[in-house]
Amino acid sequence: MASSTTVSYTANLLKYLSLDQKGNAMAEYIWIDSTGGVRSKSKTLTKVPKDGIFKIEDLPEWNFDGSSTGQAPGDNSDVYLRPVAIFPDPFRGAPNILVITECWDPDGTPNKFNYRHECAKLMEAHKAHEPWFGLEQEYTLLDTLDKPYGWPVGGYPGPQGPYYCGVGTGKVYCRDIVEAHYKACLFAGVKISGTNAEVMPAQWEFQVGPCEGIELGDHLWLARFLLHRIAEEFGAKISFHPKPIPGDWNGAGLHSNFSSKEMRVEGGMKHIEAAIKKLEGRHKEHIAVYGEDNTLRLTGRHETGSIDAFTYGVANRGASIRIPRECGHKGYGYFEDRRPASNADPYQITGILMETIFGGLEETSLKK
């Protein structure tokens, strides 16, 4: 008998994945819990469309025990899952699907941790501006003892320098997880645009976008889900903590690139500058939804601005907002908000950017 292990026996699973499903499909319903983590459970769909392509209206609403995820009290624990986005399943293959859902309470209101609902309303209200988003998700790979993967037992690797975009043993760790994740995202239709090793060893980044409107949040959450699932098979943990290792090590962010159609044409710099001025006036409101423990990361060191000050500049990675050199030269393009922490919710990030730049809606709140 095999001994207990945290690593999945993926090779053993393969012979079962090819078994006939007798006309059924498996749908993995995915949601975001009270701590900003992903949860999921599987549902059998007994009817598969003739073309094999599921639509939202084909999927039933479902529910789960919210008292076990911090989303509801025990005496009224049902929380409902409403499908909002469908992706091909890279683990089970066709006709099986992955489903991003929203959480709703029994009284017909969005669950308090459902930030997508308010974000979607803002995106719809301001869709004439054709907002494009591109988010850069940094993360750290940990072993089962919560130590960065590949770090010496009881010690530290050499100082930062050779690891960023590094190649070779001792410079990068767990590239197999990164490659598997990249391929799985492409199979699922996630708009992943790239990946690279980051400044701290065992830290990586992938980028999602450009996506328009609510699509960015859906795609980034699906990419996070895929990353966690793939790491299971290698016995690794994924940390989105913005400062996983104290000291002279880079933290992890979720740099958020934004443009509207007005910013992307000649003369767009005036719209970029106007947006930055609005962001300056709501710095504290943005920091409030830009992730937990961000004070540990936004220190003014390690390519960050200070959490207490709002700054911006061309090609300045130590500022709150960076205008890329190319955009500064051309006079149009996009800007990068470098403040969000790696554990921030993309629905909250993209939603508050829309709210601040184009205006809020009545009874809309993106706060926790």
Sine and cosine of phi, psi and omega as CSV:
sin_phi,cos_phi,sin_psi,cos_psi,sin_omega,cos_omega
0.00,0.00,0.63,-0.77,0.01,-1.00
-0.93,0.37,0.61,-0.79,0.05,-1.00
-0.97,0.24,0.32,-0.95,0.00,-1.00
-0.88,0.47,0.65,-0.76,-0.02,-1.00
-0.48,-0.88,0.41,-0.91,0.07,-1.00
-1.00,-0.05,-0.08,1.00,-0.03,-1.00
-0.99,-0.12,0.77,-0.64,0.01,-1.00
-0.95,0.33,0.60,-0.80,0.09,-1.00
-1.00,0.04,0.96,0.27,-0.11,-0.99
-0.87,0.50,-0.62,0.79,-0.01,-1.00
-0.88,0.48,-0.61,0.80,0.03,-1.00
-0.92,0.39,-0.50,0.86,-0.04,-1.00
-0.95,0.31,-0.44,0.90,-0.14,-0.99
-0.84,0.54,-0.63,0.78,-0.05,-1.00
-0.92,0.39,-0.39,0.92,0.03,-1.00
-1.00,0.06,-0.48,0.88,-0.02,-1.00
-0.91,0.42,-0.40,0.92,-0.02,-1.00
-1.00,0.02,-0.02,1.00,-0.02,-1.00
-0.92,0.38,0.53,-0.85,0.02,-1.00
-0.91,0.41,0.73,-0.68,-0.01,-1.00
-1.00,-0.09,0.12,0.99,0.10,-0.99
0.83,0.55,0.65,0.76,0.07,-1.00
0.99,0.13,0.06,1.00,0.02,-1.00
-0.99,-0.14,0.29,-0.96,0.10,-0.99
-0.77,-0.64,0.47,-0.88,0.07,-1.00
-0.96,-0.28,0.77,-0.63,0.03,-1.00
-0.91,-0.42,0.83,-0.56,0.05,-1.00
-1.00,-0.09,0.95,-0.31,0.01,-1.00
-0.99,0.11,0.83,-0.56,-0.10,-0.99
-0.90,-0.44,0.70,-0.72,0.08,-1.00
-0.60,-0.80,0.20,-0.98,0.00,-1.00
-0.97,-0.24,0.76,-0.65,-0.07,-1.00
-1.00,-0.02,-0.20,-0.98,-0.11,-0.99
-0.95,0.30,-0.28,0.96,-0.03,-1.00
-0.97,-0.23,0.07,1.00,-0.05,-1.00
0.99,0.13,0.35,0.94,0.09,-1.00
-0.99,-0.15,0.24,-0.97,0.04,-1.00
-0.99,-0.16,0.62,-0.79,0.10,-0.99
-0.80,-0.61,0.34,-0.94,0.06,-1.00
-0.34,-0.94,0.39,-0.92,0.17,-0.99
-0.48,-0.88,0.35,-0.94,-0.18,-0.98
-0.97,-0.22,0.58,-0.81,0.02,-1.00
-0.74,-0.67,0.67,-0.74,0.07,-1.00
-1.00,0.09,0.78,-0.63,0.11,-0.99
-0.97,-0.26,0.87,-0.49,-0.13,-0.99
-1.00,0.07,-0.15,0.99,0.05,-1.00
-0.81,-0.59,0.83,-0.56,0.05,-1.00
-0.95,-0.31,0.79,-0.62,0.02,-1.00
-0.81,0.58,0.52,-0.85,-0.05,-1.00
-0.84,0.55,-0.59,0.81,0.01,-1.00
-1.00,0.07,-0.01,1.00,0.03,-1.00
0.97,0.23,0.08,1.00,-0.05,-1.00
-0.95,-0.31,0.91,-0.42,0.03,-1.00
-0.98,0.18,0.56,-0.83,0.13,-0.99
-0.90,-0.43,0.32,-0.95,-0.03,-1.00
-0.81,0.59,-0.65,0.76,-0.04,-1.00
-0.93,0.38,-0.23,0.97,0.05,-1.00
-0.99,0.17,-0.25,0.97,-0.16,-0.99
-0.98,-0.22,0.78,-0.63,0.01,-1.00
-0.97,0.25,0.44,-0.90,0.19,-0.98
-0.94,0.35,0.54,-0.84,-0.02,-1.00
-0.73,-0.68,-0.08,-1.00,0.02,-1.00
-0.50,-0.87,0.19,-0.98,0.04,-1.00
-0.48,-0.88,0.14,-0.99,-0.01,-1.00
-0.99,0.12,0.99,-0.11,-0.02,-1.00
-0.92,0.38,-0.34,0.94,0.02,-1.00
-0.94,0.33,-0.31,0.95,0.01,-1.00
-1.00,-0.05,-0.05,1.00,0.02,-1.00
-0.84,-0.55,0.14,0.99,0.00,-1.00
0.97,0.25,0.34,0.94,-0.07,-1.00
-0.93,-0.36,-0.03,1.00,0.00,-1.00
-0.30,-0.95,0.42,-0.91,0.06,-1.00
-0.97,0.24,0.35,-0.94,-0.04,-1.00
-0.91,0.42,-0.48,0.88,-0.04,-1.00
-1.00,0.07,-0.01,1.00,0.06,-1.00
-0.44,-0.90,0.90,0.43,-0.32,-0.95
-1.00,-0.01,-0.20,0.98,-0.06,-1.00
-0.94,0.35,0.80,-0.59,0.14,-0.99
-0.84,-0.54,0.69,-0.73,-0.12,-0.99
-0.99,-0.17,0.60,-0.80,-0.01,-1.00
-0.96,-0.30,0.88,-0.47,0.03,-1.00
-0.95,-0.33,0.91,-0.42,0.00,-1.00
-0.87,0.50,0.67,-0.74,0.00,-1.00
-0.75,-0.66,-0.35,0.94,-0.01,-1.00
-0.46,-0.89,0.63,-0.78,-0.07,-1.00
-0.85,-0.52,0.66,-0.75,0.02,-1.00
-0.70,-0.71,0.55,-0.84,0.14,-0.99
-0.87,0.50,0.55,-0.84,-0.05,-1.00
-1.00,-0.06,0.93,-0.38,-0.01,-1.00
-0.97,0.24,-0.20,0.98,-0.02,-1.00
-1.00,0.00,-0.69,0.72,-0.07,-1.00
-0.99,-0.17,-0.32,0.95,-0.02,-1.00
0.97,0.23,0.09,-1.00,-0.02,-1.00
-0.92,0.39,0.55,-0.84,0.10,0.99
-1.00,-0.04,0.32,0.95,-0.11,-0.99
-0.97,0.24,0.46,-0.89,-0.15,-0.99
-0.68,-0.74,0.38,-0.92,0.18,-0.98
-0.96,-0.29,0.67,-0.75,-0.12,-0.99
-0.78,-0.62,0.89,-0.45,0.15,-0.99
-0.98,0.18,0.73,-0.68,-0.04,-1.00
-0.80,-0.60,0.33,-0.94,0.18,-0.98
-0.97,-0.24,0.52,-0.86,0.02,-1.00
-0.99,-0.14,0.77,-0.64,-0.02,-1.00
-0.78,-0.63,0.57,-0.82,0.02,-1.00
-0.99,0.10,0.29,-0.96,-0.04,-1.00
-0.87,0.49,-0.40,0.92,-0.01,-1.00
-0.99,0.13,0.10,0.99,0.06,-1.00
1.00,0.08,0.23,0.97,0.05,-1.00
-0.95,-0.30,0.42,-0.91,0.03,-1.00
-0.90,0.44,0.65,-0.76,0.11,-0.99
-0.85,0.53,0.52,-0.85,-0.10,-1.00
-0.89,0.46,-0.29,0.96,0.05,-1.00
-0.99,-0.17,0.17,0.99,0.04,-1.00
-1.00,-0.01,1.00,-0.01,-0.01,-1.00
-1.00,0.06,-0.23,0.97,-0.01,-1.00
-0.92,0.40,-0.64,0.77,-0.09,-1.00
-0.84,0.54,-0.76,0.65,-0.01,-1.00
-0.93,0.37,-0.62,0.78,0.03,-1.00
-0.87,0.48,-0.69,0.72,-0.02,-1.00
-0.89,0.46,-0.60,0.80,0.03,-1.00
-0.91,0.42,-0.65,0.76,0.04,-1.00
-0.91,0.41,-0.66,0.75,0.01,-1.00
-0.89,0.46,-0.66,0.75,0.00,-1.00
-0.93,0.38,-0.66,0.75,-0.03,-1.00
-0.90,0.43,-0.52,0.85,-0.10,-1.00
-0.91,-0.42,0.39,0.92,-0.09,-1.00
-0.90,0.43,-0.35,0.94,0.02,-1.00
-0.88,0.47,-0.38,0.92,0.01,-1.00
-0.99,0.14,-0.10,0.99,0.02,-1.00
0.74,0.67,0.89,0.45,-0.05,-1.00
-0.95,0.31,0.77,-0.63,0.08,-1.00
-0.94,-0.35,0.67,-0.75,0.02,-1.00
-0.79,-0.61,0.56,-0.83,0.15,-0.99
-0.62,-0.79,0.90,-0.44,-0.06,-1.00
-0.94,-0.35,0.63,-0.77,-0.04,-1.00
-0.95,-0.31,0.98,-0.21,-0.09,-1.00
-1.00,0.01,0.95,-0.31,0.12,-0.99
-1.00,-0.01,0.51,-0.86,0.01,-1.00
-0.40,-0.92,0.27,-0.96,-0.01,-1.00
-0.84,-0.54,0.71,-0.71,0.05,-1.00
-1.00,0.00,0.81,-0.58,-0.02,-1.00
-0.89,-0.45,0.45,-0.89,0.14,-0.99
-1.00,0.08,-0.07,-1.00,-0.07,-1.00
-0.94,0.34,-0.18,0.98,0.05,-1.00
-0.98,-0.18,0.22,0.97,0.03,-1.00
0.91,0.41,0.46,0.89,0.10,-0.99
-0.98,-0.20,0.64,-0.77,0.04,-1.00
-0.79,0.61,0.74,-0.67,-0.08,-1.00
-0.85,0.53,0.77,-0.64,0.05,-1.00
1.00,0.00,-0.14,0.99,0.01,-1.00
-0.96,0.29,0.54,-0.84,-0.01,-1.00
-0.87,0.48,0.60,-0.80,0.04,-1.00
-0.89,0.45,0.84,-0.54,0.02,-1.00
0.96,0.29,0.19,0.98,-0.03,-1.00
-0.55,-0.84,-0.29,-0.96,-0.06,-1.00
-0.75,-0.66,0.46,-0.89,0.12,-0.99
-0.96,0.26,0.04,-1.00,0.05,-1.00
-0.90,0.44,0.28,-0.96,-0.06,-1.00
-0.87,0.49,0.35,-0.94,-0.01,-1.00
-0.86,0.51,0.54,-0.84,-0.01,-1.00
0.43,-0.90,-0.83,0.55,-0.07,-1.00
-1.00,0.04,-0.04,1.00,-0.19,-0.98
-1.00,-0.02,-0.55,0.83,-0.04,-1.00
-0.87,0.49,0.86,-0.51,-0.06,-1.00
0.82,0.58,0.49,0.87,-0.08,-1.00
-0.95,0.31,0.36,-0.93,0.05,-1.00
-0.68,-0.73,0.78,-0.62,0.07,-1.00
0.88,-0.48,0.45,-0.89,0.02,-1.00
-0.86,0.52,0.70,-0.72,-0.04,-1.00
1.00,0.01,-0.20,0.98,0.03,-1.00
-0.95,-0.31,-0.52,0.85,0.03,-1.00
-0.72,-0.69,0.44,-0.90,-0.01,-1.00
-0.72,-0.70,0.60,-0.80,0.10,-1.00
0.89,0.46,0.60,0.80,0.06,-1.00
-0.87,0.50,-0.46,0.89,0.01,-1.00
-0.88,0.47,-0.63,0.78,0.06,-1.00
-0.90,0.43,-0.69,0.73,-0.02,-1.00
-0.89,0.45,-0.70,0.72,0.00,-1.00
-0.92,0.40,-0.67,0.74,0.02,-1.00
-0.88,0.47,-0.67,0.75,0.01,-1.00
-0.90,0.44,-0.68,0.73,0.00,-1.00
-0.85,0.53,-0.76,0.65,-0.02,-1.00
-0.90,0.43,-0.65,0.76,0.00,-1.00
-0.90,0.44,-0.64,0.77,0.04,-1.00
-0.89,0.46,-0.71,0.70,0.00,-1.00
-0.89,0.46,-0.67,0.75,0.02,-1.00
-0.88,0.48,-0.66,0.75,-0.06,-1.00
-0.97,0.24,-0.16,0.99,-0.02,-1.00
1.00,0.06,0.21,0.98,0.09,-1.00
-0.93,0.37,0.69,-0.73,-0.01,-1.00
-0.99,0.14,0.88,0.47,0.07,-1.00
-0.98,0.19,0.75,-0.67,-0.11,-0.99
-0.94,-0.34,-0.11,0.99,0.03,-1.00
0.23,-0.97,0.05,-1.00,0.02,-1.00
-0.39,-0.92,0.42,-0.91,0.06,-1.00
-0.30,-0.95,0.43,-0.90,0.14,-0.99
-0.94,0.33,0.58,-0.82,-0.06,-1.00
-0.98,-0.22,-0.10,-0.99,-0.19,-0.98
-0.92,0.38,-0.64,0.77,0.03,-1.00
-1.00,0.03,0.70,-0.72,0.02,-1.00
-0.88,0.48,0.66,-0.75,-0.08,-1.00
0.98,0.19,0.12,0.99,0.07,-1.00
-0.96,-0.29,0.71,-0.71,-0.01,-1.00
-0.75,-0.67,0.15,-0.99,0.05,-1.00
-0.60,-0.80,0.61,-0.79,0.25,-0.97
-0.78,-0.63,0.44,-0.90,-0.04,-1.00
-0.90,-0.44,0.66,-0.75,0.07,-1.00
-0.86,-0.51,0.77,-0.63,0.01,-1.00
0.79,-0.61,0.07,-1.00,0.05,1.00
-0.95,0.31,0.65,-0.76,0.09,-1.00
-0.81,-0.59,0.52,-0.86,0.02,-1.00
-0.98,-0.20,0.76,-0.64,0.11,-0.99
0.90,0.44,-0.66,-0.75,-0.12,-0.99
-0.91,0.41,-0.31,0.95,-0.03,-1.00
-0.83,0.56,-0.57,0.82,-0.04,-1.00
-0.87,0.50,-0.75,0.66,-0.01,-1.00
-0.87,0.50,-0.68,0.74,0.01,-1.00
-0.88,0.47,-0.70,0.71,-0.05,-1.00
-0.94,0.34,-0.62,0.79,-0.01,-1.00
-0.94,0.33,-0.64,0.77,0.03,-1.00
-0.91,0.42,-0.62,0.78,0.04,-1.00
-0.91,0.42,-0.64,0.77,0.03,-1.00
-0.90,0.44,-0.61,0.79,0.06,-1.00
-0.90,0.43,-0.70,0.71,0.04,-1.00
-0.84,0.54,-0.75,0.67,0.00,-1.00
-0.86,0.50,-0.64,0.77,-0.02,-1.00
-0.89,0.45,-0.71,0.70,0.03,-1.00
-0.89,0.47,-0.70,0.72,-0.03,-1.00
-0.90,0.43,-0.67,0.75,0.01,-1.00
-0.93,0.38,-0.64,0.77,0.01,-1.00
-0.88,0.47,-0.49,0.87,0.07,-1.00
-0.82,0.58,-0.66,0.75,-0.10,-0.99
-0.95,0.32,-0.27,0.96,-0.01,-1.00
-0.94,-0.35,0.06,1.00,0.00,-1.00
0.94,0.35,0.46,0.89,0.01,-1.00
-0.93,-0.38,0.37,-0.93,0.09,-1.00
-0.94,-0.35,0.49,-0.87,0.06,-1.00
-0.95,-0.32,0.82,-0.57,0.06,-1.00
-0.92,-0.39,0.78,-0.63,0.11,-0.99
-0.97,-0.26,0.28,0.96,0.01,-1.00
-0.90,0.44,0.70,-0.72,-0.07,-1.00
-0.95,0.32,-0.27,0.96,0.06,-1.00
-0.58,-0.82,0.96,0.28,-0.10,-0.99
-0.92,0.40,-0.50,0.87,0.00,-1.00
-0.82,-0.57,0.88,-0.47,0.02,-1.00
-0.93,0.36,0.31,-0.95,0.04,-1.00
0.98,-0.22,-0.41,-0.91,-0.12,-0.99
-0.99,0.11,0.84,0.54,0.02,-1.00
-0.74,-0.67,0.61,-0.79,0.02,-1.00
-0.91,0.42,0.55,-0.84,0.13,-0.99
-1.00,0.09,-0.19,-0.98,-0.02,-1.00
-0.80,-0.59,0.78,-0.63,-0.04,-1.00
-0.86,-0.50,-0.02,-1.00,0.09,-1.00
-0.72,-0.69,0.91,0.42,-0.05,-1.00
-0.82,0.58,0.74,-0.67,-0.18,-0.98
-0.87,-0.50,0.92,-0.40,-0.02,-1.00
-1.00,-0.09,0.69,-0.73,-0.10,-1.00
-0.64,-0.77,0.59,-0.81,0.20,-0.98
-0.45,-0.89,0.44,-0.90,0.17,-0.99
-0.92,-0.38,0.17,-0.99,-0.03,-1.00
-0.88,0.47,-0.49,0.87,0.02,-1.00
-0.93,0.36,-0.51,0.86,-0.03,-1.00
-0.98,0.18,-0.36,0.93,-0.14,-0.99
-1.00,-0.02,0.08,1.00,-0.01,-1.00
-0.87,-0.49,0.22,-0.98,0.00,-1.00
-0.80,0.60,0.73,-0.69,-0.08,-1.00
1.00,0.03,0.05,1.00,-0.07,-1.00
-0.93,0.37,-0.30,0.95,-0.05,-1.00
-0.87,0.48,-0.54,0.84,0.02,-1.00
-0.91,0.42,-0.53,0.85,0.06,-1.00
-0.96,0.27,-0.59,0.80,0.08,-1.00
-0.89,0.46,-0.72,0.69,-0.01,-1.00
-0.91,0.41,-0.60,0.80,0.04,-1.00
-0.91,0.42,-0.64,0.77,0.03,-1.00
-0.91,0.42,-0.66,0.75,0.00,-1.00
-0.90,0.44,-0.61,0.80,0.04,-1.00
-0.88,0.47,-0.65,0.76,0.04,-1.00
-0.92,0.40,-0.64,0.77,0.03,-1.00
-0.89,0.45,-0.61,0.79,0.03,-1.00
-0.87,0.50,-0.63,0.78,-0.03,-1.00
-0.95,0.32,-0.26,0.97,-0.01,-1.00
-0.82,-0.57,0.57,0.82,-0.04,-1.00
-0.83,0.55,-0.73,0.68,-0.05,-1.00
-0.91,0.41,-0.60,0.80,0.01,-1.00
-0.91,0.42,-0.61,0.79,0.03,-1.00
-0.94,0.35,-0.70,0.71,0.01,-1.00
-0.85,0.53,-0.56,0.83,-0.03,-1.00
-0.89,0.46,-0.43,0.90,-0.02,-1.00
-0.89,-0.46,0.22,0.98,-0.06,-1.00
-0.99,-0.11,0.38,0.93,0.13,-0.99
0.91,-0.40,0.41,-0.91,0.01,-1.00
-0.99,0.13,0.53,-0.85,0.06,-1.00
0.87,0.49,0.44,0.90,-0.02,-1.00
-0.94,0.33,-0.32,0.95,0.06,-1.00
-0.89,0.45,-0.47,0.88,0.00,-1.00
-0.96,0.29,-0.37,0.93,-0.07,-1.00
-0.99,-0.17,-0.71,0.70,-0.08,-1.00
-0.99,0.12,0.98,0.21,-0.08,-1.00
-0.94,-0.33,-0.13,0.99,-0.12,-0.99
1.00,-0.01,-0.01,1.00,0.06,-1.00
-0.88,-0.47,0.15,-0.99,0.07,-1.00
0.80,0.60,0.76,0.65,0.09,-1.00
0.89,0.45,0.63,0.78,0.07,-1.00
-0.73,-0.68,0.36,-0.93,0.20,-0.98
-1.00,-0.01,0.19,-0.98,0.05,-1.00
-0.97,0.26,0.63,-0.78,0.00,-1.00
-0.91,0.41,-0.37,0.93,-0.06,-1.00
-1.00,-0.02,-0.09,1.00,-0.07,-1.00
-0.73,-0.68,0.56,-0.83,0.07,-1.00
-0.96,-0.27,0.82,-0.57,0.02,-1.00
-0.68,-0.73,0.34,-0.94,0.10,-1.00
-0.48,-0.88,0.35,-0.94,-0.01,-1.00
-0.06,-1.00,0.25,-0.97,0.03,-1.00
-0.99,0.16,0.82,-0.58,0.05,-1.00
0.87,0.50,0.38,0.92,-0.06,-1.00
-0.98,-0.19,0.96,-0.27,0.00,-1.00
-0.99,0.14,0.01,1.00,0.10,-1.00
-0.98,-0.20,0.22,0.98,-0.02,-1.00
-0.96,-0.27,0.28,-0.96,0.09,-1.00
-0.91,0.41,-0.70,0.72,-0.01,-1.00
-0.84,-0.54,0.78,-0.62,0.03,-1.00
-0.93,-0.37,0.78,-0.62,0.18,-0.98
-0.99,-0.12,0.87,-0.49,-0.02,-1.00
-0.85,0.53,0.57,-0.82,-0.03,-1.00
-0.80,0.60,-0.69,0.72,-0.02,-1.00
-0.87,0.49,-0.65,0.76,0.00,-1.00
-0.93,0.36,-0.64,0.77,0.06,-1.00
-0.88,0.47,-0.59,0.80,0.00,-1.00
-0.95,0.32,-0.69,0.73,-0.05,-1.00
-0.97,0.23,-0.51,0.86,-0.04,-1.00
1.00,-0.03,0.24,0.97,0.07,-1.00
-0.28,-0.96,0.21,-0.98,0.00,-1.00
0.63,-0.77,-0.92,-0.40,-0.09,-1.00
-0.46,-0.89,0.11,-0.99,0.12,-0.99
-0.76,-0.65,0.30,-0.95,-0.01,-1.00
-0.89,-0.46,0.86,-0.51,0.11,-0.99
-1.00,0.01,0.93,-0.36,-0.11,-0.99
-1.00,-0.05,0.08,1.00,-0.08,-1.00
-0.98,0.19,-0.58,0.82,-0.09,-1.00
-0.86,0.51,0.66,-0.75,0.08,-1.00
-0.98,0.19,0.32,-0.95,-0.04,-1.00
-0.90,0.43,-0.38,0.93,-0.01,-1.00
-1.00,-0.10,0.14,0.99,-0.01,-1.00
-0.94,0.34,0.41,-0.91,0.02,-1.00
-1.00,0.05,0.85,-0.52,-0.04,-1.00
-0.88,0.48,-0.46,0.89,0.08,-1.00
-0.92,0.40,-0.63,0.77,0.02,-1.00
-0.94,0.35,-0.65,0.76,0.00,-1.00
-0.89,0.46,-0.83,0.57,-0.06,-1.00
-0.92,0.39,-0.55,0.84,0.01,-1.00
-0.91,0.40,-0.72,0.70,-0.04,-1.00
-0.96,0.29,-0.48,0.88,0.12,-0.99
-0.88,0.47,-0.69,0.73,0.04,-1.00
-0.90,0.43,-0.69,0.73,-0.03,-1.00
-0.88,0.47,-0.72,0.69,-0.04,-1.00
-0.94,0.34,-0.66,0.75,-0.10,-1.00
-0.99,0.17,-0.62,0.78,-0.11,-0.99
-0.91,-0.42,-0.14,0.99,0.05,-1.00
0.93,-0.36,0.58,-0.82,-0.01,-1.00
-1.00,0.07,0.06,-1.00,0.05,-1.00
-0.88,-0.47,0.40,-0.92,0.02,-1.00
-0.90,0.45,0.67,-0.74,0.06,-1.00
0.87,0.49,0.44,0.90,0.07,-1.00
-0.97,-0.23,0.80,-0.60,0.03,-1.00
-0.69,-0.72,0.76,-0.65,0.03,-1.00
-0.96,-0.27,0.12,0.99,-0.06,-1.00
-0.99,0.13,0.34,-0.94,0.05,-1.00
-0.99,0.12,0.00,0.00,0.00,0.00
